[in-house]
Amino acid sequence: MRIGTRHRAEGHPAERLSRTSLSHEYWTVAQVVAHHTVGSCNLQSGDLFGCGTISGPTSEEAGALIELSEGGRKPLTLDNGEKRSFLNDGDSIIFRAGARSRTLRASASANFAAKSSSQHDRRGTSHPSTTVRIGGFAPVRCYAANGRSLQMSETKVPVGKIRTEVHGRVLKIIIDNAAKKNSFSPQMMTQMSDALTILHNTEEYWVGVICAEGSDFTAGLDMPKFFGPNAEKWDLKEGNIDVFGLANRCRKPIVTAVQGIVFTIGIEMMLAGDIVVAADDCRFCQMEAKRGIAPLGGAHFRYLTRAGWGDAMYHLFLCDEFNAQRAFKIGLVQEIVPPGKHIERAMEIAQLIAKNAPIGIQITKEAALKYIENGERAAIDYIPKIKDRVLNSEDAKEGIQSFVERRAAVFCGR
């Protein structure tokens, strides 16, 4: 940033005021573009795109002058002694950006001249406002490591997927799209449904654990792939388990481990399970109404069953961001652990559940859902229907025999 006529007259070079990274952006580039264009904004290839301030966790990574100066309370001092809290007439701003990978590097820069005026807030306090004039923009240049010019389409973007691991009686289901904050594509939704269906149908698997790679559980849907002219078709396969437990719900117990960003469908997915272990760095937000839509994956009633009317409506109406402690307080989360320990703890809980009789566990979940779906009378009337299934099982006999013999029970799931 080059500031003021005196700064230029004295021959001072431009000073770096801030350095930040797109990795601090809440959304992927695709999601930001979708947000801008969903209202028919005529964004074209080659347009200079303003995505808003991107600030990192440290003061040196603040993306705006008002942040760097802490709202004007702490003016910045330049190398020639000039101070700035806000931009002045004649100030010149330089933005530089770059991207690199093993095979590609790109750079771009833009120069702006600022002309300041004065505005007043409701209290009559004067604040500088900035009108930005684009003075020039250098086109992006892309080169291979050997100097050969590349087309952007030659870069490879990791494809998100859902993968599974078997740990004894536990099926671990892993969201693997960390490069895009584990945002879900239609293909990943299908894979998640397939994985839950395998858990549901396979007698050898007694408990499921859902978790995610990387620092975030999920930022939600990869919006351009679900909405708009290039949307991909996604339908629930006949007989498959619904990811949100709306059409068909998995009969096996599910423990979900969450971390970092847990937005929109991430919350609905964890609430479709049974137990949630959260890392202490979690950031929850059910923000659909901010985008002109509403939660469609069950949040509107599962918040109620977990948190009660007041707390449910508080967060569904405000569309605010809340932390793990708040989620624990209102019942959305059952345990909070240090970051990096959440998956380990979820697996521990799953292994403890797997020591119990699977028939007893599954019937307990089945009967509890009868109450949620149809009320107390239906749950009471259902007891005779499940009584014989439990008492006539081999596991019931083993449970009694192990008690008599004073040993740990060895259940078989029959």
N, C-alpha and C positions, 0 to 999 in steps of 0.2 A: 504494500500500500504506500503510495507517495502522497504526502499530505502538505497542502498549502504552498503559496508562492515563495515564502522564505525558505522552505525546505528545498525547493527546486533551485532557487537562486544560489544557495550555498553549495550546490552540487552534491547533495547527499543522495545516495542510492535509495531505492525503495526499501522500506523495512517490512519484514514479515511480522504481522501482528498475530496471526493464528494459523494453525495447521491441524486439519481434522481429516476424517476418513469417512467414506460412504458406508463403512462397516457399522458406523453408529446410527445409521438411518433405521427408523422403526420398520419401514416397509421395503420390499424389494423394488427395483426399478419398474418391473412390470406392474406391480400393484399401484405405484404412484402414477404411472401413465394411465392405468385403468381409471383411477380416481379422477384424473383431470378430464378424461375424454368421455366418461359415462354420461355427462351432461351435454354431450354433442359439441364439445370444444374441438375446433378444427385443427388439431395438432398434425403437422406435416413433417416428413423426413427433412432433417437439416435445421429445424427450428431450434433456437436457443431456449433451453428448457429450464425453468426455475422451479426446483422441487421444494424450496423452503430451507430454513436454517437447519444445518446438521451440526450439532455440538457433541463433543466427546465428554468423558467424565472429568477431565482435568480443566483448570482454568485456561491453559494454553490451547485447548481444543475448542474454545467457545467459537460459535459460528457467526456471531453478530457483535458489532461494536458496543451495543447496549449491554451485552453480557460481559464483554471484556472489561468495561468500565463499571460493572455492577450497577447498572441503571444510572450512570453519570456520577455516582458518589465517589468513585476512585478514577480520576482522569489518567489516561495513558501518557507517559512521558517519552517523547521521541529522542533520537540521538542528538538532535540540535537544541534540545530543551523545550521545544513546543509541547503543549499539552492538548489532548483531545478527549472529550467525553462523548461528543457527537460530531458528525461531519460538518465542515464549513464550506462556504462557497469556494470553488476552485480546487477542492480536494480531488485527487485522482486515485481511483481504486483499481487494483489489478488482481484478477482471479487466475490462478493457475491450477491445472488438474492433470493427473496422470493415472494410467492403469498399466499393469504389467502382469504377465504370466511367464511361463517357461518359453513360450514361442511368440508372444505378442507384447508389444509395448505401445502405448498411445499417450499423446499429450495434447493439451489444449490450453488456450489462454484467452482472456477477455479483458479489455480496458474500459473503464467507465469514468465519466466525469460527473461529479455531484454538484447540484445547485440546490442550496438549502433555503427554505422559507421558515415561517414560524406558525405553529398551530397551538391552540389552547385546549386543555382538557376541561372537564366540567368544573373543576375548582379554580379555573382561571390561570393555572400555571403554564408558562410558555415552554414548549418543547420544539427542538428542531425537527423538521420533517425533510425527507430526502426525495428529490426527483432524480431518477437515474436516466442518463442518456447513453446509449450504447455507442462507444467510440470505435469499436472494431472487434471482430471475433476471428480468431485463427482457426481454420478447419482442423479437425482431428486427423492426425497422421498415424498410420499403423505400419509397423515394420516387423518382419520376421527376424529371428536372432541372426540370420545370415544376411540381412539387409534387403531381402526380397519383399516387395509390396504384397500385403495380404488383404483379402476381403474379410470383413468382420464375421461372415458366416463360417469361416474356417476355424473359429475358436470353438472349443468343445465345452458344453455346459453339462455338469453332472445331472443325470436323470434321477429324480427322486423315486424311492421305492419303499415298500414294506417288506421286511424280512423277518424270519422266525428262527428261534433256537429252542431246543428241547433240553430241559434240566430236570431229569428224573420225571416226576409227575407234573412239572410246571412247563407250560408253553409260553415262552417269552416272545412278545410281538414288538418289533422295533421300527419306529418311524425313522427313515434314513433319507433326509433331504436337508441336511444342516446348512448347505450352501445357500439355501433360500429360506432360512429360519423354519425349516420343516413345514413350509406351506404345502397344502394338499392339492394335487392334481386329480382329475377324474380317475386316471389310472390308479393312483394311490388309494383312492376311496374304494375302488373295486378290490384291490389287493388287501386292504384292511378288512373288508367284508369277508373275503375268502379266508383270511387267517382266523377271524372270529368263528366262522362256520366250521373250520377244522377243529378248533377248540371245543365247540359245541357238540360235534358229532363223534369225536375220537374218545373212546372209553379210557384209553391209557392216560389222557391228559385230564387232571383233576382241577387245576387252577391256571388262570391266565394272568400274565403281567404285561401291561402296555407301558412302553417307555420310548424315549427318543434320543437320537444321537445329538451331539453338539450342545450349545449353551442355552437353547430354547426348546420348549416342548412343541409349540407350533404357533405361527402368526396367523393361522386361519387358512382360508381358501386362496389358491392362486387364481385370483379373480378373472383375469382375461381368459382362462381356460374353461370357466364355467358360464361367463356372461359375455355377450357381444358377438360380432360377426364370425369370430374364429373359435367360438366355444366348442368344446368337445362333448359328445353325448355321453351321459352316464346314467345307467339305470341299475337298480338293485336286481341281481339275478334271482330268479324264482327259487324259493326255498332257502336263500341265503340269510344269514344274520345281518340285521340292519346295524350299521356303524353306530347309530344313535339310539338303538334299542326301541325304535318306534313301531316298525312292522313286526319284526321278530327279535327277541332278546335272548342273549346267550344264557343257557341254564347253569353254566359253571361260574364260580366266583371269579371276579376280576379285580386285581389290584393295579392302580395306575400311578406311575411315578412321573411327576411333572417338575419342570425347572424353567427359569428365565421367563420368556414371554409365553403366556397361556391365554390366547385371545379367542374369542368367538367359539368356533367349533371345537377348540381345544377343551374349553370348559364343558361343552355339551357332551363331548366324548368321554371325559373323565366321570361326569355325572351319570352316564349310561352304564358305567361300571359300578363297583360296590364300595371300594376303599381307596382313598387317595393319600399318597405320601408326597409332600411338597418340599422342595428345596427352599431354603430361607430367602433366596433371591427371586422368587416368583413374582410376576406382575400379571394380574388377572384383569380382563376387561371384556364385557359383553357389549360391544359398540355398534351393533347392527343399525340401531335407530339413528345413529349419527350419519349413516350412509344412505338413509332414506328407505331402509328395509326393516325387518324385524327378525328376531331369532326363530329359526325354523327347524332346529335340531333338538328341541325339547327343553331349552332353557326356561321357557315361560312357565312350565309346571314343575320342573325338577329343582329349580331354585326354591320353589314353595315347599316341596317336601323336605328339603334339607335345611332351609333357613327360616321358613315362616313368611307370612305375607309382607310384613313391614320391611324386613331386611331384603327380601327378594325384590320388591318394587323399588326400593331405594337404589339398588345397583342397576336394575333393568331400565329404570326411567332416567337415571343420571348418565348412564353409559360411561361411568367413571372407571379409573384404574385403581385397583386395590391390591394390597400385598398379602403375603402368606399368613401373617398374623390375623388379619381381618378375615380371610377365608376360613381359617381355623375357628375363629370366634363364632362365625355364623353357621358352621357345620359343613361347609363345602370340602374341607380338608380334615383328615383324621390325625395326621402326624406331620410335624415340621422337623426337618433335619438340616445339617449344614450342606451347602452346595457340593455336589459330587458324591454325596452319600445316599441320595434318594433312591437310586435304582437298587443299590445293595440292600437297603432297608425294605424296599418293596419285595425283593426276592426272599428275604428272611421271613416276611409275613406270609408270603405265598407258601413257602416250605412248611411253616407252622400249620397253615390251613390244611395242607396236603397230608399231614399226620392224622387228621380226623377222618371219619368214615365219609366217603364222597356221597353216598346216598343220603346220609343225614344232612350234609351241607347243602346239597342240591335241592332237597325237599324243603329245607328251611328257607332258601331263597324263593322257591316256587310259592310257598304258602305266604311269605311276606308280600310278594307281588300281588297276590289275591287281595290283600288288604288295601294296597295302594290303588289297585284298579277298581275294586268293587266295594270297599268298605269293610267294617268290622264284622257285620253279620255274615258276609260271604266268606271271610277268613275263618270264622267259627264253624260254619257249615262244611268247610273244606277238610276239617280235621279228620273225620271218619274216612275220607277218601285216601288220605295219605298214611293213616295209622297202620293198615295192613301191609302196605308196601315197605314200611320201615321195620316193623316187628318181625316180618317173615323173611327178612334178608339174611344172607350169610354174615354180613357185617354186624348185625345185631347180635347174632349168636357168638361171634368172635369177641365182641365188646363185653358180653357177660362172662364168657370163659376167661378172658384176660383179667377181668376184675377178680374172679375166684382164684386164679393162679397167681395173682399179684405180679403181673408182667405188663409190658407195653403191648397194646393191641396191634395186630398186623392186618389191616383191612385190604379187601380185594376189589371192592366196588360192586359187589353183587349181593 
